[in-house]
Amino acid sequence: MIRPPYFDDPAPFALDAHVVERRPGAVRLDRSPFFPGGGGQLADRGSLTWAGGTVAVTGMVPDPRGPWHLYDGDEDLAPDGTLRAAIDPEFRRTMCELHTLAHVLNALVHARFDGALLTGAQLGADRTFRLDFDVPGVDPDALRALQDPLDEVIRADLPIRSFFMPYDEAAAIPGLFRSAAVAPPPGDDGMVRIVEIVGLDRQACGGTHLASTGAAPPARIVKVDNKGRRNRRIKVALGPA
């Protein structure tokens, strides 16, 4: 499988591709700019345009050979041959902002609460995200107090980069796999992608991010909930108070 272009640069919003497989309401392409969803990040929105017309991409279905692009429409209007695959750049930008700030918050909790693991994550189309952590006994006010450190990281404008390393090597380094339940799977080449916020954090991740923390908008911790005996949920919204 070809490495997705967003692994190296989230900015290519459109590219030419070829339909390699079709089924009712879905096509699989030889390459695609679409992020298929995963790790709490929503799949990209966008369109497919070819000589016969244009359809809106309504969802993605993972496949080891490359994701399926779902679309609405009559089968008489089915993408075929060479086409232009284009994502919604504003929606991608929102997902990059949310995912970047989720990593920042994850890094702060992990560092300040004895390596606390992530137990759940979800980025929202409403420009909010939530993270769940295994932090038994931690007072919610201690998590709300992460607002100032979050603001400081945004102001610091730390660069963000990604690179690949052997999966087994990454698994042996404490803190690179941050989730209590799942870890990004290795690629066909046995490598796993690592996202680094320089000077703050490194962790395995397959999502899209900003080029630096300073490119993120202001963000507010709007709610902290107890979700059972061990779990705490932090909700963050983009934008000023």
Backbone as CSV, one residue per row, in Angstrom:
resi,resn,N_x,N_y,N_z,CA_x,CA_y,CA_z,C_x,C_y,C_z
1,MET,0.837,-1.193,0.000,0.000,0.000,0.000,0.878,1.251,0.000
2,ILE,0.518,2.263,-0.825,1.268,3.508,-0.890,1.032,4.317,0.376
3,ARG,2.090,4.892,0.915,1.967,5.696,2.124,1.104,6.922,1.829
4,PRO,0.092,7.207,2.650,-0.794,8.344,2.387,-0.030,9.660,2.370
5,PRO,-0.405,10.584,1.475,0.334,11.861,1.390,0.235,12.698,2.651
6,TYR,-0.870,12.588,3.405,-1.022,13.403,4.611,-0.080,12.968,5.725
7,PHE,0.557,11.806,5.604,1.555,11.407,6.596,2.733,12.383,6.605
8,ASP,3.073,12.899,5.434,4.230,13.787,5.326,3.845,15.253,5.297
9,ASP,2.665,15.563,4.777,2.245,16.958,4.649,0.731,17.002,4.569
10,PRO,0.061,17.661,5.534,-1.399,17.701,5.506,-1.966,18.696,4.503
11,ALA,-1.098,19.450,3.791,-1.575,20.529,2.942,-2.083,20.110,1.561
12,PRO,-1.603,19.020,0.923,-2.147,18.676,-0.404,-3.630,18.320,-0.305
13,PHE,-4.479,19.235,-0.772,-5.912,19.057,-0.602,-6.577,18.373,-1.794
14,ALA,-5.851,18.202,-2.901,-6.434,17.560,-4.077,-5.320,16.893,-4.873
15,LEU,-5.662,15.800,-5.543,-4.716,15.128,-6.425,-5.482,14.296,-7.440
16,ASP,-4.798,13.955,-8.522,-5.384,13.086,-9.537,-5.172,11.639,-9.122
17,ALA,-6.201,10.830,-9.302,-6.144,9.426,-8.913,-6.904,8.597,-9.942
18,HIS,-6.799,7.291,-9.796,-7.463,6.379,-10.723,-8.284,5.367,-9.929
19,VAL,-9.483,5.117,-10.396,-10.346,4.131,-9.751,-9.799,2.735,-10.028
20,VAL,-9.509,1.990,-8.966,-8.987,0.637,-9.120,-10.033,-0.427,-8.790
21,GLU,-11.092,-0.036,-8.096,-12.145,-0.998,-7.751,-13.425,-0.228,-7.452
22,ARG,-14.557,-0.834,-7.862,-15.850,-0.194,-7.649,-16.822,-1.186,-7.034
23,ARG,-17.744,-0.653,-6.251,-18.897,-1.396,-5.783,-20.010,-0.367,-5.594
24,PRO,-21.265,-0.768,-5.460,-22.345,0.208,-5.367,-22.102,1.244,-4.267
25,GLY,-22.049,2.498,-4.653,-21.904,3.581,-3.694,-20.517,3.786,-3.146
26,ALA,-19.498,3.151,-3.746,-18.139,3.287,-3.205,-17.097,2.982,-4.271
27,VAL,-15.950,3.652,-4.165,-14.809,3.375,-5.037,-13.539,3.351,-4.202
28,ARG,-12.589,2.571,-4.688,-11.256,2.541,-4.093,-10.285,3.085,-5.126
29,LEU,-9.387,3.968,-4.687,-8.482,4.674,-5.587,-7.055,4.174,-5.424
30,ASP,-6.229,4.439,-6.456,-4.827,4.035,-6.345,-4.049,4.930,-5.387
31,ARG,-4.563,6.118,-5.124,-4.005,7.012,-4.111,-5.082,8.020,-3.749
32,SER,-4.943,8.644,-2.590,-6.009,9.521,-2.124,-5.479,10.530,-1.114
33,PRO,-5.991,11.777,-1.149,-5.625,12.751,-0.125,-6.488,12.637,1.121
34,PHE,-7.527,11.789,1.100,-8.490,11.714,2.190,-7.928,10.985,3.402
35,PHE,-8.053,11.613,4.575,-7.796,10.896,5.818,-9.033,10.045,6.098
36,PRO,-8.875,8.732,6.323,-10.038,7.849,6.415,-10.722,7.829,7.775
37,GLY,-10.181,8.571,8.752,-10.722,8.520,10.105,-9.967,7.528,10.957
38,GLY,-9.936,7.781,12.253,-9.252,6.881,13.171,-8.548,7.651,14.267
39,GLY,-8.371,6.985,15.418,-7.707,7.619,16.540,-8.486,8.779,17.114
40,GLY,-9.797,8.788,16.904,-10.634,9.881,17.362,-10.832,10.977,16.339
41,GLN,-10.035,10.982,15.259,-10.157,12.008,14.228,-11.198,11.584,13.203
42,LEU,-12.046,12.521,12.790,-13.082,12.237,11.801,-12.482,12.139,10.406
43,ALA,-13.139,11.361,9.554,-12.710,11.244,8.160,-12.898,12.576,7.438
44,ASP,-12.042,12.809,6.442,-12.166,14.013,5.633,-13.487,14.043,4.873
45,ARG,-13.922,15.252,4.562,-15.034,15.486,3.654,-14.463,15.972,2.327
46,GLY,-15.237,15.849,1.253,-14.738,16.332,-0.018,-15.532,15.812,-1.186
47,SER,-14.875,15.708,-2.354,-15.569,15.332,-3.579,-14.659,14.562,-4.515
48,LEU,-15.283,13.859,-5.452,-14.604,13.172,-6.549,-15.181,13.719,-7.848
49,THR,-14.313,14.196,-8.733,-14.756,14.783,-9.997,-14.069,14.064,-11.151
50,TRP,-14.839,13.651,-12.138,-14.314,12.957,-13.308,-15.093,13.437,-14.521
51,ALA,-14.806,12.859,-15.681,-15.422,13.327,-16.920,-16.944,13.244,-16.875
52,GLY,-17.465,12.314,-16.067,-18.920,12.115,-16.028,-19.653,12.916,-14.984
53,GLY,-18.941,13.650,-14.118,-19.636,14.428,-13.105,-18.852,14.553,-11.816
54,THR,-19.566,14.923,-10.756,-18.976,15.122,-9.428,-19.898,14.503,-8.384
55,VAL,-19.304,13.818,-7.401,-20.068,13.295,-6.269,-19.384,13.734,-4.982
56,ALA,-20.194,13.907,-3.953,-19.664,14.239,-2.633,-19.273,12.964,-1.904
57,VAL,-18.100,12.976,-1.291,-17.667,11.838,-0.471,-18.359,11.951,0.882
58,THR,-19.094,10.910,1.248,-19.904,10.943,2.471,-19.294,10.141,3.611
59,GLY,-18.265,9.375,3.332,-17.646,8.578,4.382,-16.518,7.740,3.815
60,MET,-15.803,7.079,4.698,-14.671,6.234,4.315,-14.786,4.899,5.034
61,VAL,-14.377,3.836,4.353,-14.342,2.508,4.953,-12.917,1.969,4.815
62,PRO,-12.255,1.633,5.933,-10.873,1.149,5.850,-10.766,-0.149,5.059
63,ASP,-9.630,-0.310,4.411,-9.294,-1.532,3.677,-7.773,-1.583,3.654
64,PRO,-7.163,-2.731,3.933,-5.700,-2.805,3.934,-5.075,-2.357,2.616
65,ARG,-5.820,-2.468,1.520,-5.298,-2.076,0.207,-5.479,-0.588,-0.068
66,GLY,-6.210,0.105,0.803,-6.546,1.510,0.605,-8.017,1.712,0.892
67,PRO,-8.394,2.852,1.486,-9.778,3.025,1.926,-10.764,3.161,0.772
68,TRP,-11.993,2.743,1.043,-13.103,2.969,0.130,-13.683,4.354,0.383
69,HIS,-14.007,5.044,-0.703,-14.624,6.365,-0.640,-16.118,6.176,-0.914
70,LEU,-16.943,6.463,0.085,-18.386,6.309,-0.057,-18.983,7.578,-0.644
71,TYR,-20.013,7.417,-1.459,-20.655,8.584,-2.058,-22.141,8.305,-2.237
72,ASP,-22.909,9.377,-2.291,-24.338,9.286,-2.571,-24.572,9.519,-4.054
73,GLY,-25.606,8.891,-4.585,-25.942,9.163,-5.975,-26.361,7.920,-6.717
74,ASP,-26.950,8.138,-7.868,-27.397,7.074,-8.745,-26.190,6.315,-9.291
75,GLU,-26.313,5.015,-9.460,-25.207,4.230,-9.999,-24.880,4.615,-11.439
76,ASP,-25.808,5.322,-12.101,-25.503,5.832,-13.439,-24.458,6.940,-13.361
77,LEU,-24.313,7.524,-12.155,-23.304,8.554,-11.918,-22.241,7.961,-10.999
78,ALA,-21.475,7.005,-11.524,-20.470,6.310,-10.728,-19.075,6.742,-11.163
79,PRO,-18.232,7.186,-10.227,-16.869,7.582,-10.596,-16.135,6.457,-11.304
80,ASP,-15.374,6.833,-12.320,-14.654,5.828,-13.090,-13.439,6.480,-13.732
81,GLY,-12.451,5.623,-14.046,-11.271,6.108,-14.730,-10.435,7.041,-13.874
82,THR,-9.864,8.047,-14.498,-9.059,9.042,-13.796,-9.965,10.144,-13.270
83,LEU,-9.729,10.559,-12.048,-10.573,11.583,-11.436,-9.732,12.504,-10.564
84,ARG,-10.388,13.566,-10.102,-9.769,14.505,-9.174,-10.391,14.285,-7.806
85,ALA,-9.578,13.897,-6.835,-10.036,13.696,-5.460,-9.645,14.930,-4.658
86,ALA,-10.636,15.596,-4.075,-10.378,16.850,-3.371,-11.053,16.825,-2.007
87,ILE,-10.319,17.201,-0.975,-10.890,17.282,0.367,-11.335,18.709,0.668
88,ASP,-12.166,18.853,1.679,-12.587,20.159,2.170,-11.455,20.722,3.027
89,PRO,-10.760,21.770,2.561,-9.582,22.247,3.305,-9.924,22.846,4.658
90,GLU,-11.089,23.474,4.790,-11.451,24.061,6.079,-11.701,22.988,7.128
91,PHE,-12.365,21.894,6.707,-12.607,20.806,7.644,-11.293,20.138,8.038
92,ARG,-10.392,19.915,7.072,-9.075,19.339,7.387,-8.333,20.249,8.362
93,ARG,-8.382,21.552,8.137,-7.695,22.481,9.023,-8.228,22.361,10.453
94,THR,-9.558,22.268,10.575,-10.144,22.111,11.904,-9.650,20.830,12.571
95,MET,-9.617,19.735,11.828,-9.144,18.478,12.402,-7.670,18.573,12.802
96,CYS,-6.857,19.268,11.996,-5.445,19.449,12.352,-5.305,20.248,13.647
97,GLU,-6.100,21.299,13.779,-6.052,22.112,14.997,-6.449,21.286,16.215
98,LEU,-7.573,20.572,16.092,-8.044,19.763,17.219,-7.045,18.677,17.583
99,HIS,-6.507,17.991,16.562,-5.603,16.873,16.855,-4.300,17.364,17.477
100,THR,-3.816,18.497,16.988,-2.598,19.066,17.570,-2.802,19.419,19.038
101,LEU,-3.896,20.085,19.346,-4.141,20.480,20.729,-4.452,19.278,21.614
102,ALA,-5.051,18.233,21.037,-5.260,16.999,21.795,-3.922,16.388,22.196
103,HIS,-2.930,16.440,21.293,-1.601,15.937,21.644,-0.972,16.783,22.748
104,VAL,-1.160,18.092,22.663,-0.596,18.966,23.706,-1.199,18.619,25.062
105,LEU,-2.517,18.527,25.120,-3.169,18.210,26.389,-2.771,16.825,26.876
106,ASN,-2.698,15.877,25.959,-2.259,14.520,26.309,-0.869,14.563,26.930
107,ALA,0.023,15.332,26.322,1.396,15.430,26.830,1.420,16.033,28.230
108,LEU,0.607,17.052,28.466,0.581,17.689,29.782,0.073,16.731,30.861
109,VAL,-0.991,15.997,30.547,-1.535,15.045,31.530,-0.540,13.925,31.782
110,HIS,0.063,13.408,30.726,1.016,12.302,30.856,2.205,12.706,31.718
111,ALA,2.680,13.934,31.538,3.860,14.388,32.278,3.536,14.719,33.729
112,ARG,2.361,15.247,34.001,2.044,15.764,35.330,1.324,14.768,36.224
113,PHE,0.821,13.682,35.640,0.054,12.720,36.434,0.587,11.302,36.234
114,ASP,1.897,11.161,36.459,2.553,9.848,36.553,2.317,8.960,35.328
115,GLY,2.452,9.541,34.155,2.328,8.742,32.938,0.919,8.256,32.668
116,ALA,-0.080,9.028,33.062,-1.479,8.623,32.868,-1.742,8.287,31.407
117,LEU,-2.472,7.192,31.191,-2.771,6.732,29.845,-4.107,7.264,29.354
118,LEU,-4.192,7.400,28.054,-5.417,7.820,27.392,-6.368,6.631,27.299
119,THR,-7.629,6.838,27.648,-8.625,5.761,27.552,-9.696,6.048,26.507
120,GLY,-9.679,7.230,25.919,-10.646,7.552,24.879,-10.372,8.924,24.306
121,ALA,-10.752,9.124,23.033,-10.558,10.417,22.380,-11.582,10.576,21.277
122,GLN,-12.047,11.796,21.099,-12.957,12.092,19.996,-12.835,13.555,19.606
123,LEU,-12.562,13.796,18.316,-12.558,15.141,17.763,-13.920,15.403,17.149
124,GLY,-14.437,16.621,17.305,-15.782,16.914,16.841,-15.828,17.933,15.723
125,ALA,-16.820,17.797,14.842,-17.021,18.773,13.773,-17.440,20.127,14.325
126,ASP,-17.860,20.175,15.589,-18.263,21.431,16.229,-17.080,22.183,16.831
127,ARG,-15.843,21.792,16.444,-14.611,22.440,16.901,-14.370,22.225,18.393
128,THR,-14.745,21.061,18.869,-14.416,20.644,20.231,-13.739,19.277,20.163
129,PHE,-13.045,18.923,21.237,-12.551,17.562,21.378,-12.641,17.161,22.839
130,ARG,-12.672,15.866,23.059,-12.657,15.338,24.422,-11.600,14.260,24.520
131,LEU,-10.939,14.217,25.659,-9.968,13.174,25.963,-10.335,12.563,27.306
132,ASP,-10.261,11.232,27.399,-10.488,10.511,28.643,-9.156,9.949,29.127
133,PHE,-8.918,10.054,30.428,-7.656,9.595,31.005,-7.907,8.707,32.215
134,ASP,-6.991,7.755,32.392,-7.004,6.904,33.577,-6.206,7.624,34.661
135,VAL,-6.916,8.415,35.470,-6.264,9.205,36.525,-7.075,9.066,37.821
136,PRO,-7.080,7.885,38.414,-7.861,7.697,39.640,-7.389,8.614,40.752
137,GLY,-8.348,9.198,41.456,-8.021,10.034,42.595,-7.630,11.452,42.269
138,VAL,-7.525,11.801,40.990,-7.146,13.167,40.625,-8.372,14.071,40.696
139,ASP,-8.226,15.180,41.401,-9.320,16.138,41.535,-9.552,16.841,40.195
140,PRO,-10.804,17.003,39.776,-11.077,17.692,38.513,-10.446,19.078,38.424
141,ASP,-10.322,19.769,39.551,-9.719,21.102,39.527,-8.253,21.049,39.085
142,ALA,-7.576,19.939,39.386,-6.184,19.797,38.960,-6.087,19.678,37.447
143,LEU,-7.119,19.110,36.828,-7.140,19.013,35.374,-7.564,20.337,34.744
144,ARG,-8.481,21.035,35.370,-8.854,22.362,34.867,-7.665,23.321,34.913
145,ALA,-6.768,23.100,35.870,-5.594,23.966,36.026,-4.593,23.811,34.882
146,LEU,-4.837,22.869,33.962,-3.961,22.713,32.805,-4.206,23.794,31.749
147,GLN,-5.193,24.647,31.973,-5.470,25.713,31.003,-4.256,26.607,30.769
148,ASP,-3.612,27.058,31.827,-2.458,27.947,31.650,-1.312,27.258,30.914
149,PRO,-0.929,26.027,31.288,0.116,25.345,30.517,-0.270,25.123,29.054
150,LEU,-1.545,24.859,28.788,-2.005,24.705,27.411,-1.791,26.000,26.635
151,ASP,-2.168,27.119,27.246,-1.964,28.421,26.608,-0.480,28.683,26.359
152,GLU,0.354,28.306,27.307,1.790,28.552,27.185,2.387,27.783,26.005
153,VAL,1.940,26.554,25.801,2.472,25.758,24.685,2.055,26.372,23.354
154,ILE,0.840,26.874,23.262,0.411,27.534,22.030,1.283,28.762,21.770
155,ARG,1.502,29.569,22.782,2.321,30.777,22.628,3.768,30.442,22.278
156,ALA,4.263,29.312,22.745,5.655,28.939,22.504,5.926,28.585,21.047
157,ASP,4.880,28.303,20.284,4.994,28.000,18.848,6.033,26.900,18.582
158,LEU,5.853,25.783,19.265,6.782,24.662,19.122,6.583,23.976,17.775
159,PRO,7.662,23.678,17.055,7.515,22.995,15.763,7.029,21.560,15.947
160,ILE,6.332,21.067,14.940,5.795,19.705,14.958,6.312,18.966,13.726
161,ARG,6.813,17.762,13.934,7.315,16.966,12.824,6.887,15.529,13.012
162,SER,7.021,14.743,11.959,6.730,13.317,12.062,7.845,12.531,11.388
163,PHE,8.026,11.314,11.850,9.028,10.419,11.270,8.593,8.991,11.538
164,PHE,9.289,8.052,10.924,8.943,6.638,11.069,10.067,5.886,11.746
165,MET,9.686,4.878,12.524,10.676,4.024,13.162,10.121,2.605,13.242
166,PRO,10.981,1.597,13.384,10.489,0.221,13.481,9.508,0.069,14.639
167,TYR,8.443,-0.658,14.378,7.377,-0.797,15.376,7.901,-1.374,16.687
168,ASP,8.690,-2.439,16.611,9.196,-3.071,17.833,10.084,-2.119,18.626
169,GLU,10.848,-1.302,17.918,11.706,-0.335,18.595,10.860,0.719,19.298
170,ALA,9.802,1.179,18.629,8.923,2.186,19.228,8.196,1.620,20.445
171,ALA,7.752,0.373,20.355,7.010,-0.246,21.453,7.865,-0.395,22.704
172,ALA,9.176,-0.430,22.531,10.080,-0.595,23.677,10.402,0.725,24.362
173,ILE,9.975,1.842,23.787,10.268,3.156,24.367,9.062,3.610,25.177
174,PRO,9.194,3.760,26.486,8.051,4.177,27.316,7.459,5.506,26.841
175,GLY,6.144,5.548,26.741,5.456,6.783,26.419,5.155,7.005,24.958
176,LEU,5.758,6.225,24.045,5.446,6.425,22.634,4.066,5.891,22.289
177,PHE,3.667,4.807,22.934,2.313,4.286,22.780,1.540,4.738,24.013
178,ARG,0.596,5.640,23.806,0.005,6.375,24.909,-1.381,5.901,25.309
179,SER,-2.022,5.068,24.478,-3.385,4.638,24.767,-3.390,3.391,25.645
180,ALA,-4.376,3.317,26.550,-4.506,2.150,27.416,-5.041,0.932,26.672
181,ALA,-5.675,1.152,25.510,-6.374,0.043,24.853,-5.837,-0.296,23.474
182,VAL,-5.416,0.705,22.686,-5.027,0.455,21.301,-3.727,1.179,20.992
183,ALA,-3.084,0.751,19.910,-1.884,1.409,19.414,-1.957,1.438,17.901
184,PRO,-1.387,2.462,17.263,-1.384,2.484,15.802,-0.719,1.220,15.261
185,PRO,-1.337,0.565,14.283,-0.735,-0.662,13.749,0.488,-0.343,12.905
186,PRO,1.421,-1.285,12.794,2.571,-1.057,11.916,2.138,-1.083,10.460
187,GLY,2.893,-0.386,9.614,2.645,-0.430,8.190,3.145,-1.738,7.599
188,ASP,2.934,-1.884,6.300,3.399,-3.092,5.614,4.905,-3.268,5.739
189,ASP,5.614,-2.155,5.943,7.068,-2.203,6.069,7.535,-2.386,7.511
190,GLY,6.566,-2.598,8.442,6.928,-2.799,9.839,7.266,-1.530,10.592
191,MET,6.981,-0.383,9.980,7.293,0.900,10.597,6.033,1.514,11.199
192,VAL,6.222,2.394,12.168,5.116,3.125,12.771,5.465,4.608,12.751
193,ARG,4.457,5.424,12.557,4.675,6.874,12.468,4.673,7.489,13.864
194,ILE,5.650,8.359,14.106,5.781,9.075,15.369,5.581,10.567,15.097
195,VAL,4.725,11.198,15.872,4.517,12.645,15.783,5.202,13.287,16.982
196,GLU,6.050,14.272,16.700,6.814,14.938,17.751,6.477,16.419,17.810
197,ILE,6.105,16.887,18.992,6.046,18.321,19.275,7.385,18.635,19.939
198,VAL,8.238,19.285,19.196,9.637,19.411,19.595,9.749,20.105,20.957
199,GLY,10.438,19.436,21.872,10.637,19.958,23.211,9.527,19.629,24.184
200,LEU,8.464,18.961,23.697,7.334,18.658,24.575,6.945,17.194,24.577
201,ASP,6.838,16.561,23.396,6.164,15.263,23.359,6.515,14.500,22.100
202,ARG,6.514,13.179,22.224,6.583,12.281,21.071,5.620,11.133,21.333
203,GLN,4.817,10.769,20.339,3.955,9.602,20.479,3.538,9.086,19.115
204,ALA,3.227,7.798,19.067,2.785,7.167,17.832,1.407,7.699,17.455
205,CYS,1.245,8.042,16.177,-0.026,8.620,15.737,-0.103,8.592,14.213
206,GLY,-1.288,8.320,13.695,-1.494,8.299,12.249,-2.305,9.462,11.735
207,GLY,-2.585,10.472,12.586,-3.461,11.562,12.191,-2.741,12.745,11.574
208,THR,-3.508,13.814,11.328,-2.960,15.023,10.723,-2.812,16.107,11.781
209,HIS,-1.801,16.966,11.595,-1.471,17.972,12.592,-1.013,19.264,11.932
210,LEU,-0.940,20.323,12.726,-0.402,21.593,12.277,1.123,21.515,12.187
211,ALA,1.713,22.550,11.569,3.173,22.602,11.469,3.823,23.058,12.761
212,SER,3.066,23.757,13.619,3.596,24.205,14.908,2.428,24.503,15.836
213,THR,2.705,24.524,17.127,1.628,24.777,18.094,1.092,26.199,17.976
214,GLY,1.927,27.143,17.532,1.488,28.514,17.409,0.470,28.735,16.306
215,ALA,0.322,27.759,15.406,-0.686,27.853,14.351,-2.080,27.501,14.856
216,ALA,-2.170,27.015,16.093,-3.465,26.654,16.682,-4.177,27.901,17.190
217,PRO,-5.504,27.891,17.176,-6.254,29.010,17.743,-6.286,28.906,19.259
218,PRO,-6.776,29.939,19.947,-6.987,29.807,21.391,-7.897,28.615,21.677
219,ALA,-7.705,27.994,22.822,-8.508,26.822,23.195,-8.845,26.896,24.668
220,ARG,-10.056,26.452,25.001,-10.546,26.557,26.376,-10.937,25.184,26.914
221,ILE,-10.477,24.865,28.108,-10.996,23.692,28.806,-12.367,24.084,29.346
222,VAL,-13.410,23.490,28.772,-14.767,23.919,29.113,-15.452,23.000,30.112
223,LYS,-14.909,21.783,30.289,-15.583,20.862,31.194,-14.643,19.732,31.589
224,VAL,-14.742,19.305,32.828,-14.043,18.109,33.311,-15.073,17.259,34.038
225,ASP,-15.220,16.000,33.612,-16.213,15.091,34.191,-15.545,13.869,34.791
226,ASN,-16.129,13.340,35.862,-15.771,12.018,36.352,-16.532,10.989,35.527
227,LYS,-15.816,10.068,34.926,-16.448,9.013,34.129,-16.103,7.666,34.760
228,GLY,-16.655,7.425,35.928,-16.340,6.209,36.648,-15.281,6.457,37.702
229,ARG,-14.866,5.390,38.362,-13.939,5.505,39.491,-12.562,5.984,39.053
230,ARG,-12.114,5.585,37.868,-10.744,5.868,37.449,-10.645,6.950,36.369
231,ASN,-11.677,7.100,35.557,-11.564,7.936,34.374,-12.049,9.361,34.595
232,ARG,-11.324,10.297,33.974,-11.727,11.687,33.935,-11.767,12.121,32.469
233,ARG,-12.797,12.877,32.111,-12.960,13.352,30.738,-12.763,14.863,30.705
234,ILE,-11.869,15.318,29.810,-11.620,16.742,29.617,-12.178,17.129,28.259
235,LYS,-13.010,18.164,28.239,-13.547,18.683,26.990,-12.942,20.046,26.706
236,VAL,-12.507,20.235,25.468,-11.848,21.476,25.054,-12.573,22.029,23.829
237,ALA,-12.747,23.336,23.792,-13.364,24.018,22.655,-12.379,25.011,22.050
238,LEU,-12.368,25.105,20.728,-11.519,26.087,20.060,-12.187,27.446,20.090
239,GLY,-11.354,28.496,20.163,-11.872,29.850,20.128,-11.774,30.522,21.474
240,PRO,-11.783,31.843,21.485,-11.673,32.574,22.754,-12.925,32.414,23.598
241,ALA,-12.793,32.699,24.881,-13.934,32.595,25.800,-14.985,33.637,25.439
